Amino acid sequence: MSEFWPWPPELDALIAAPKHHTLVLENERLRLLDTRIPVGETVPVHTHRWPGVYYTLKFSHFVRRDGEGKVLFDSRTLSGPMPGAAFLENLPPHSVENVGDQDIHLVSVEMKD
């Protein structure tokens, strides 16, 4: 893994959005986060430095925007169901808005190596 990460540590999910991200486990190889986004809330702009597996426990529609507010993804545009688990590369500055009718709950395992 490259040590270069262009965004400041203050944008890390646990620092920039602690209301929505809880650290479950961290060591030199991985970081396990529990993420909850209540209906109607927007997670502040934050980053995820490492790629990881995201497992959705409770789904609701959401909109992901970049750091400037441009829509990157809107789950309402999908023609089929969201996968229960997905691999995502590291995520630069973004926010997530829960635009659905129930809370979002997911866990992620970020892989540091």
Protein Blocks (a to p, Z undefined) as FASTA:
>chain_A
ZZbdfbdfklpmklmmmmlpccfbdcfkbccddddddehiacdddddfbgcddddfbdcd
dddddfkopafbdfklpcbdcdfbdcdddddddddddfbfbdcdddddddfZZ
